[in-house]
Amino acid sequence: VVRQLRRATTPAATAELAEEARVAVGADIGLALSNFPYGDSALGPPGEIHVAIVGLPGAGTVSFPFTGHPEILQPRAVKQALNFLRLQLTRQTSRPDAPLGN
């Protein structure tokens, strides 16, 4: 289920979005991405996209630079979010005390 529950532009708001999505569908784990920081990267530093996972011990929010060609930004962000989830699930089964993101 994919839906935007509210505008998420900060790590904290993205974590709230993940929790609301988790509860809304009755899932054990919630995953959310912040809104894409569209803008002209030539005018300043690139924005960040935030990815939040809730429902896993030790999981949380990470941020990635949002750079690249406009046609690949959204698929790239989704792949980064799914990879972060994969890493957290792997950590849960092999090393539950490992730091977030490793």
C-alpha positions as CSV (number, residue, x, y, z in Angstrom):
1,V,0.0,0.0,0.0
2,V,1.4,3.4,-1.0
3,R,-0.1,6.6,0.0
4,Q,1.0,10.0,1.2
5,L,-0.5,10.5,4.7
6,R,1.0,14.0,5.0
7,R,3.9,16.0,3.8
8,A,7.2,14.7,5.2
9,T,10.2,16.9,4.8
10,T,12.3,16.1,7.9
11,P,13.6,12.9,9.4
12,A,11.1,13.2,12.3
13,A,8.1,13.7,10.0
14,T,9.3,10.8,7.9
15,A,9.4,8.5,10.9
16,E,5.9,9.6,11.9
17,L,4.7,8.8,8.3
18,A,6.3,5.3,8.6
19,E,4.5,4.7,11.9
20,E,1.2,6.0,10.5
21,A,1.5,3.8,7.4
22,R,2.5,0.7,9.6
23,V,-0.6,1.2,11.8
24,A,-2.9,2.0,8.9
25,V,-2.2,-1.4,7.2
26,G,-1.7,-3.4,10.4
27,A,1.9,-4.3,9.4
28,D,4.8,-5.2,11.7
29,I,7.2,-2.8,9.9
30,G,6.7,0.6,8.4
31,L,8.9,2.2,5.7
32,A,8.5,5.8,4.5
33,L,10.4,8.2,2.2
34,S,10.3,11.9,2.6
35,N,9.1,14.1,-0.2
36,F,11.6,14.6,-2.9
37,P,13.5,17.9,-2.6
38,Y,12.9,19.1,-6.1
39,G,15.0,22.0,-7.0
40,D,17.8,23.2,-9.2
41,S,21.0,21.7,-7.9
42,A,23.0,24.2,-9.9
43,L,21.7,26.9,-7.5
44,G,22.9,25.3,-4.3
45,P,23.7,22.1,-2.5
46,P,21.6,19.0,-3.2
47,G,18.7,18.3,-1.0
48,E,18.4,15.1,1.1
49,I,15.8,12.4,1.1
50,H,15.0,10.8,4.4
51,V,14.1,7.1,4.8
52,A,12.5,5.9,8.0
53,I,11.9,2.4,9.3
54,V,9.7,1.7,12.3
55,G,8.9,-1.6,14.0
56,L,12.4,-3.1,14.1
57,P,14.6,-2.8,17.2
58,G,17.3,-0.3,16.6
59,A,16.0,0.9,13.2
60,G,15.4,4.6,12.6
61,T,15.9,7.2,10.0
62,V,18.8,7.8,7.5
63,S,19.3,10.6,5.0
64,F,20.8,10.4,1.5
65,P,21.9,13.2,-0.9
66,F,19.3,13.6,-3.6
67,T,21.5,14.0,-6.7
68,G,21.5,12.7,-10.2
69,H,19.6,13.0,-13.4
70,P,15.9,13.9,-12.8
71,E,14.6,10.8,-14.6
72,I,16.4,8.5,-12.2
73,L,15.9,10.3,-8.9
74,Q,12.6,8.6,-7.8
75,P,13.6,5.0,-8.7
76,R,17.0,5.6,-7.1
77,A,15.5,6.8,-3.9
78,V,13.1,3.8,-3.7
79,K,16.1,1.5,-4.3
80,Q,18.0,3.2,-1.5
81,A,15.0,2.8,0.8
82,L,14.6,-0.9,0.0
83,N,18.3,-1.5,0.5
84,F,18.2,0.2,3.9
85,L,15.3,-2.1,4.8
86,R,17.2,-5.1,3.6
87,L,20.2,-4.1,5.6
88,Q,18.1,-3.6,8.7
89,L,16.4,-7.0,8.3
90,T,19.8,-8.7,7.7
91,R,21.1,-7.0,10.8
92,Q,18.2,-8.2,12.9
93,T,18.8,-11.8,11.9
94,S,22.6,-11.8,12.2
95,R,23.8,-9.0,14.5
96,P,21.0,-7.4,16.5
97,D,23.5,-5.1,18.3
98,A,25.0,-3.7,15.1
99,P,24.8,0.1,14.6
100,L,22.1,1.6,12.4
101,G,22.9,1.5,8.7
102,N,25.6,-1.2,8.9
